[in-house]
Amino acid sequence: MAIEIKKQKKNNIGLFLIIIFVLIIIGWIGWNFLKPIEILKKPEIKDLLPLSSQELIDAKLDIGKVLNNVVFQTLGSHITWPLDIPDLGRPNPFKPF
């Protein structure tokens, strides 16, 4: 009977690192050079609205002034809270008719 001595496989960590490094470089090149270019620029909200709306864009809202305004404090509610929600549907939707 012959005795066979099996060689242990060497783990080539250097080879694995080189392969990973090459894949990272290929991915970086693909990401930077092959991505689609932007043909049309995205419009800003100022470009879409008419000039008369420019005052609304530049307006600053002071909540304290609104809440402390005499006219605002005289306003009253004309509905009762919480609103009455009617019962919709059947109690058991899976029960046959």
Secondary structure as the mmCIF struct_conf table of DSSP 4:
data_model
#
loop_
_struct_conf.conf_type_id
_struct_conf.id
_struct_conf.beg_label_comp_id
_struct_conf.beg_label_asym_id
_struct_conf.beg_label_seq_id
_struct_conf.end_label_comp_id
_struct_conf.end_label_asym_id
_struct_conf.end_label_seq_id
HELX_LH_PP_P HELX_LH_PP_P1 ALA A 2 GLU A 4
HELX_LH_PP_P HELX_LH_PP_P2 LYS A 6 LYS A 10
HELX_RH_AL_P HELX_RH_AL_P1 ILE A 13 PHE A 33
BEND BEND1 LEU A 34 LYS A 35
HELX_LH_PP_P HELX_LH_PP_P3 PRO A 36 ILE A 37
BEND BEND2 LEU A 40 LEU A 40
HELX_LH_PP_P HELX_LH_PP_P4 LYS A 41 GLU A 44
HELX_RH_AL_P HELX_RH_AL_P2 ILE A 45 LEU A 48
BEND BEND3 LEU A 49 LEU A 49
HELX_RH_3T_P HELX_RH_3T_P1 LEU A 51 SER A 53
HELX_RH_AL_P HELX_RH_AL_P3 GLN A 54 ASP A 58
HELX_RH_AL_P HELX_RH_AL_P4 ILE A 63 LEU A 67
TURN_TY1_P TURN_TY1_P1 ASN A 68 ASN A 68
HELX_RH_AL_P HELX_RH_AL_P5 VAL A 70 THR A 74
BEND BEND4 ILE A 79 ILE A 79
BEND BEND5 TRP A 81 PRO A 82
HELX_LH_PP_P HELX_LH_PP_P5 LEU A 83 ASP A 87
BEND BEND6 GLY A 89 GLY A 89
BEND BEND7 PRO A 91 PRO A 91
TURN_TY1_P TURN_TY1_P2 PRO A 93 PHE A 94
BEND BEND8 LYS A 95 LYS A 95
#
